[in-house]
Each structure stands twice: as structure tokens, then as C-alpha cells.
Amino acid sequence: MPTFEQAAIPIQNVELYERLRGVFERLFSWEIESFLKAVKKKGLLIRHYEAVLGSGAMEQADRALAQMGTTARSLYESLPVSDRAQVREFYLVRLEQVDEATRRKFHQVYRLN
């Protein structure tokens, strides 16, 4: 029986995609507590991608992004639709990879509703 394999969709704007993906990597690794505190302060849920993206929480938590002179939302909106879908999926996968202790600590932003 054949197994399902997701089709690889090529990234159209590699440079911009990698910049935004790098922001998410920083936020979900060494900036995680700062990021989750910012999300909590804004009263948002971490899985609400569009709301978090537009809230300023990413810029608040990631100095490198703040120094770029742009916003996460602006980077995202500059991507073609197919790249947006892939970077959004990357964000959603990374938020689920946060260690359990951190997720418990920030249970308010990780709750489903």
C-alpha cells in the first residue's frame, strides 16, 4: 500500500521566506519566553497566527526583527500566497515543538479557546 507524501512546493521568494522563517526560529528557540510573555500581554492565543503576526509581539520579542526596520506582518504580506502558506505552516509546527515545561508555564496562550 503506497504511503502519502506531501508534495514539495518550491519556495518562490527564498530570501524573504528565509528571513521570516529565521524570525520564527529565533522566537521559538532562544526568544521563546520573551515572545510568549508578549503574546500573553496582548491577550492573544499563540495559535491565532494572523492576530499574533499583526500584534507587534514578534517585534517586541525579537531585537533582530526590530532592527530590520520592518515588521513580521510586512515580511509575510510581501510573500507570494504559496510561500505564505508554507511559512504559516512552519510557524504552527514550531509552536507545537516548544518544550512541555514552557507550554505549561504559558498555558494561557497555548489553550485552544
FIKOLZA-1660 file (N, C-alpha, C; in steps of 0.1 Angstrom, whole numbers, plus 5000, padded with zeros to 4 digits):
% residues 113
   i   px   py   pz ch aa at
   1 5008 4988 5000  A  M  N
   1 5000 5000 5000  A  M CA
   1 5009 5012 5000  A  M  C
   2 5007 5021 4991  A  P  N
   2 5015 5034 4990  A  P CA
   2 5012 5043 5002  A  P  C
   3 5023 5050 5006  A  T  N
   3 5021 5059 5017  A  T CA
   3 5019 5073 5011  A  T  C
   4 5013 5082 5019  A  F  N
   4 5010 5095 5015  A  F CA
   4 5023 5103 5016  A  F  C
   5 5027 5111 5006  A  E  N
   5 5038 5120 5007  A  E CA
   5 5033 5134 5003  A  E  C
   6 5035 5144 5011  A  Q  N
   6 5031 5157 5008  A  Q CA
   6 5040 5162 4996  A  Q  C
   7 5034 5168 4986  A  A  N
   7 5041 5173 4975  A  A CA
   7 5050 5185 4980  A  A  C
   8 5062 5185 4975  A  A  N
   8 5071 5196 4978  A  A CA
   8 5068 5208 4969  A  A  C
   9 5064 5219 4975  A  I  N
   9 5060 5231 4967  A  I CA
   9 5073 5240 4968  A  I  C
  10 5078 5243 4957  A  P  N
  10 5091 5252 4957  A  P CA
  10 5088 5266 4963  A  P  C
  11 5097 5271 4970  A  I  N
  11 5096 5285 4976  A  I CA
  11 5099 5294 4964  A  I  C
  12 5090 5304 4962  A  Q  N
  12 5092 5314 4951  A  Q CA
  12 5102 5325 4955  A  Q  C
  13 5100 5330 4967  A  N  N
  13 5109 5341 4972  A  N CA
  13 5117 5336 4984  A  N  C
  14 5128 5329 4980  A  V  N
  14 5136 5322 4990  A  V CA
  14 5142 5332 5001  A  V  C
  15 5147 5343 4996  A  E  N
  15 5153 5352 5006  A  E CA
  15 5144 5357 5016  A  E  C
  16 5132 5362 5012  A  L  N
  16 5122 5367 5021  A  L CA
  16 5116 5356 5030  A  L  C
  17 5114 5345 5024  A  Y  N
  17 5109 5333 5032  A  Y CA
  17 5119 5329 5043  A  Y  C
  18 5131 5329 5039  A  E  N
  18 5142 5325 5049  A  E CA
  18 5143 5336 5060  A  E  C
  19 5141 5348 5057  A  R  N
  19 5142 5359 5067  A  R CA
  19 5131 5357 5077  A  R  C
  20 5118 5355 5072  A  L  N
  20 5107 5353 5081  A  L CA
  20 5108 5340 5089  A  L  C
  21 5113 5330 5083  A  R  N
  21 5115 5317 5089  A  R CA
  21 5125 5318 5100  A  R  C
  22 5136 5326 5098  A  G  N
  22 5146 5329 5108  A  G CA
  22 5140 5336 5120  A  G  C
  23 5131 5345 5117  A  V  N
  23 5124 5352 5128  A  V CA
  23 5117 5342 5137  A  V  C
  24 5110 5333 5131  A  F  N
  24 5102 5323 5138  A  F CA
  24 5112 5313 5146  A  F  C
  25 5123 5310 5140  A  E  N
  25 5133 5301 5146  A  E CA
  25 5138 5308 5159  A  E  C
  26 5141 5321 5158  A  R  N
  26 5146 5328 5170  A  R CA
  26 5135 5329 5180  A  R  C
  27 5123 5332 5176  A  L  N
  27 5112 5334 5186  A  L CA
  27 5109 5321 5193  A  L  C
  28 5110 5309 5186  A  F  N
  28 5106 5297 5192  A  F CA
  28 5118 5289 5198  A  F  C
  29 5130 5296 5198  A  S  N
  29 5141 5289 5205  A  S CA
  29 5146 5299 5216  A  S  C
  30 5156 5307 5213  A  W  N
  30 5162 5315 5224  A  W CA
  30 5153 5327 5229  A  W  C
  31 5144 5331 5221  A  E  N
  31 5135 5342 5225  A  E CA
  31 5121 5337 5230  A  E  C
  32 5119 5325 5232  A  I  N
  32 5106 5319 5235  A  I CA
  32 5099 5325 5247  A  I  C
  33 5106 5327 5258  A  E  N
  33 5099 5332 5270  A  E CA
  33 5095 5347 5267  A  E  C
  34 5104 5355 5261  A  S  N
  34 5100 5368 5258  A  S CA
  34 5089 5369 5248  A  S  C
  35 5089 5361 5238  A  F  N
  35 5078 5360 5229  A  F CA
  35 5065 5357 5235  A  F  C
  36 5065 5346 5243  A  L  N
  36 5052 5342 5249  A  L CA
  36 5047 5352 5259  A  L  C
  37 5056 5359 5266  A  K  N
  37 5052 5369 5275  A  K CA
  37 5045 5381 5267  A  K  C
  38 5051 5384 5256  A  A  N
  38 5045 5395 5247  A  A CA
  38 5031 5391 5242  A  A  C
  39 5030 5378 5238  A  V  N
  39 5017 5373 5233  A  V CA
  39 5007 5373 5244  A  V  C
  40 5011 5369 5256  A  K  N
  40 5002 5369 5268  A  K CA
  40 4997 5383 5271  A  K  C
  41 5007 5392 5271  A  K  N
  41 5004 5406 5274  A  K CA
  41 4994 5412 5265  A  K  C
  42 4994 5408 5252  A  K  N
  42 4985 5413 5242  A  K CA
  42 4971 5406 5243  A  K  C
  43 4970 5395 5252  A  G  N
  43 4958 5388 5253  A  G CA
  43 4954 5379 5242  A  G  C
  44 4965 5374 5235  A  L  N
  44 4963 5365 5223  A  L CA
  44 4966 5351 5226  A  L  C
  45 4961 5342 5217  A  L  N
  45 4964 5328 5218  A  L CA
  45 4975 5326 5207  A  L  C
  46 4985 5318 5210  A  I  N
  46 4997 5316 5202  A  I CA
  46 4993 5309 5188  A  I  C
  47 4982 5302 5188  A  R  N
  47 4978 5295 5175  A  R CA
  47 4971 5304 5166  A  R  C
  48 4967 5316 5171  A  H  N
  48 4960 5326 5162  A  H CA
  48 4970 5334 5154  A  H  C
  49 4975 5327 5144  A  Y  N
  49 4987 5332 5136  A  Y CA
  49 4985 5347 5132  A  Y  C
  50 4974 5350 5125  A  E  N
  50 4972 5363 5119  A  E CA
  50 4972 5374 5130  A  E  C
  51 4966 5371 5141  A  A  N
  51 4965 5380 5152  A  A CA
  51 4979 5383 5159  A  A  C
  52 4986 5372 5161  A  V  N
  52 4999 5373 5166  A  V CA
  52 5008 5381 5157  A  V  C
  53 5007 5377 5144  A  L  N
  53 5016 5384 5134  A  L CA
  53 5014 5399 5133  A  L  C
  54 5001 5403 5135  A  G  N
  54 4999 5418 5134  A  G CA
  54 4999 5425 5148  A  G  C
  55 5002 5418 5158  A  S  N
  55 5001 5424 5172  A  S CA
  55 5013 5432 5176  A  S  C
  56 5025 5430 5170  A  G  N
  56 5037 5436 5174  A  G CA
  56 5045 5428 5184  A  G  C
  57 5039 5416 5188  A  A  N
  57 5046 5408 5198  A  A CA
  57 5059 5402 5193  A  A  C
  58 5059 5399 5180  A  M  N
  58 5072 5394 5174  A  M CA
  58 5083 5404 5174  A  M  C
  59 5079 5416 5171  A  E  N
  59 5089 5427 5171  A  E CA
  59 5094 5431 5185  A  E  C
  60 5085 5430 5194  A  Q  N
  60 5088 5432 5208  A  Q CA
  60 5098 5422 5214  A  Q  C
  61 5096 5409 5210  A  A  N
  61 5105 5399 5215  A  A CA
  61 5118 5396 5207  A  A  C
  62 5118 5400 5195  A  D  N
  62 5130 5397 5186  A  D CA
  62 5137 5410 5182  A  D  C
  63 5148 5413 5189  A  R  N
  63 5155 5425 5186  A  R CA
  63 5160 5426 5171  A  R  C
  64 5164 5414 5166  A  A  N
  64 5169 5414 5152  A  A CA
  64 5158 5418 5143  A  A  C
  65 5146 5414 5145  A  L  N
  65 5135 5418 5137  A  L CA
  65 5132 5433 5138  A  L  C
  66 5132 5437 5150  A  A  N
  66 5130 5452 5153  A  A CA
  66 5141 5460 5146  A  A  C
  67 5153 5455 5145  A  Q  N
  67 5164 5463 5139  A  Q CA
  67 5163 5462 5124  A  Q  C
  68 5155 5453 5118  A  M  N
  68 5154 5452 5103  A  M CA
  68 5147 5464 5098  A  M  C
  69 5139 5471 5106  A  G  N
  69 5131 5483 5101  A  G CA
  69 5119 5479 5094  A  G  C
  70 5114 5467 5097  A  T  N
  70 5102 5462 5091  A  T CA
  70 5094 5454 5102  A  T  C
  71 5083 5448 5098  A  T  N
  71 5075 5440 5107  A  T CA
  71 5074 5426 5102  A  T  C
  72 5070 5417 5110  A  A  N
  72 5067 5403 5106  A  A CA
  72 5056 5403 5096  A  A  C
  73 5046 5411 5099  A  R  N
  73 5034 5412 5090  A  R CA
  73 5038 5417 5076  A  R  C
  74 5046 5427 5076  A  S  N
  74 5051 5433 5063  A  S CA
  74 5059 5422 5055  A  S  C
  75 5068 5415 5062  A  L  N
  75 5075 5404 5055  A  L CA
  75 5065 5394 5050  A  L  C
  76 5056 5390 5058  A  Y  N
  76 5046 5380 5054  A  Y CA
  76 5038 5384 5042  A  Y  C
  77 5033 5396 5043  A  E  N
  77 5025 5401 5032  A  E CA
  77 5032 5403 5019  A  E  C
  78 5046 5404 5019  A  S  N
  78 5054 5406 5007  A  S CA
  78 5056 5392 5000  A  S  C
  79 5053 5381 5007  A  L  N
  79 5055 5368 5001  A  L CA
  79 5043 5364 4992  A  L  C
  80 5046 5356 4981  A  P  N
  80 5035 5351 4973  A  P CA
  80 5027 5342 4982  A  P  C
  81 5014 5339 4978  A  V  N
  81 5005 5331 4985  A  V CA
  81 5010 5317 4989  A  V  C
  82 5017 5311 4980  A  S  N
  82 5022 5297 4983  A  S CA
  82 5033 5298 4994  A  S  C
  83 5041 5308 4993  A  D  N
  83 5052 5309 5003  A  D CA
  83 5045 5313 5017  A  D  C
  84 5035 5321 5017  A  R  N
  84 5028 5324 5029  A  R CA
  84 5023 5312 5036  A  R  C
  85 5017 5303 5028  A  A  N
  85 5011 5291 5034  A  A CA
  85 5022 5282 5040  A  A  C
  86 5033 5282 5034  A  Q  N
  86 5044 5273 5039  A  Q CA
  86 5051 5280 5051  A  Q  C
  87 5052 5293 5052  A  V  N
  87 5058 5299 5064  A  V CA
  87 5048 5299 5075  A  V  C
  88 5035 5299 5072  A  R  N
  88 5025 5298 5083  A  R CA
  88 5025 5284 5089  A  R  C
  89 5026 5274 5080  A  E  N
  89 5027 5260 5085  A  E CA
  89 5040 5258 5093  A  E  C
  90 5051 5264 5089  A  F  N
  90 5063 5263 5097  A  F CA
  90 5061 5269 5111  A  F  C
  91 5054 5281 5112  A  Y  N
  91 5051 5287 5125  A  Y CA
  91 5043 5278 5134  A  Y  C
  92 5033 5272 5128  A  L  N
  92 5024 5263 5135  A  L CA
  92 5031 5250 5140  A  L  C
  93 5040 5245 5132  A  V  N
  93 5047 5233 5136  A  V CA
  93 5057 5237 5147  A  V  C
  94 5064 5248 5146  A  R  N
  94 5074 5252 5156  A  R CA
  94 5067 5255 5170  A  R  C
  95 5055 5261 5170  A  L  N
  95 5049 5264 5183  A  L CA
  95 5045 5251 5190  A  L  C
  96 5043 5240 5183  A  E  N
  96 5040 5227 5189  A  E CA
  96 5052 5220 5194  A  E  C
  97 5064 5225 5189  A  Q  N
  97 5077 5218 5193  A  Q CA
  97 5083 5225 5206  A  Q  C
  98 5076 5235 5211  A  V  N
  98 5081 5241 5223  A  V CA
  98 5080 5231 5235  A  V  C
  99 5090 5231 5243  A  D  N
  99 5090 5220 5254  A  D CA
  99 5078 5222 5263  A  D  C
 100 5075 5210 5269  A  E  N
 100 5063 5209 5277  A  E CA
 100 5063 5218 5289  A  E  C
 101 5074 5220 5296  A  A  N
 101 5075 5229 5307  A  A CA
 101 5072 5243 5304  A  A  C
 102 5077 5248 5292  A  T  N
 102 5074 5262 5288  A  T CA
 102 5059 5263 5284  A  T  C
 103 5054 5253 5278  A  R  N
 103 5040 5253 5274  A  R CA
 103 5031 5253 5286  A  R  C
 104 5034 5246 5297  A  R  N
 104 5026 5246 5309  A  R CA
 104 5027 5260 5316  A  R  C
 105 5039 5265 5316  A  K  N
 105 5041 5279 5322  A  K CA
 105 5033 5289 5315  A  K  C
 106 5031 5288 5302  A  F  N
 106 5023 5298 5294  A  F CA
 106 5010 5291 5289  A  F  C
 107 5004 5283 5298  A  H  N
 107 4992 5276 5294  A  H CA
 107 4981 5286 5289  A  H  C
 108 4981 5298 5293  A  Q  N
 108 4971 5308 5289  A  Q CA
 108 4971 5310 5274  A  Q  C
 109 4983 5311 5268  A  V  N
 109 4985 5314 5254  A  V CA
 109 4984 5301 5246  A  V  C
 110 4986 5290 5252  A  Y  N
 110 4985 5277 5245  A  Y CA
 110 4972 5270 5245  A  Y  C
 111 4963 5276 5253  A  R  N
 111 4949 5269 5254  A  R CA
 111 4943 5270 5240  A  R  C
 112 4933 5261 5238  A  L  N
 112 4927 5260 5225  A  L CA
 112 4917 5271 5223  A  L  C
 113 4910 5275 5233  A  N  N
 113 4900 5286 5231  A  N CA
 113 4900 5295 5243  A  N  C
% end
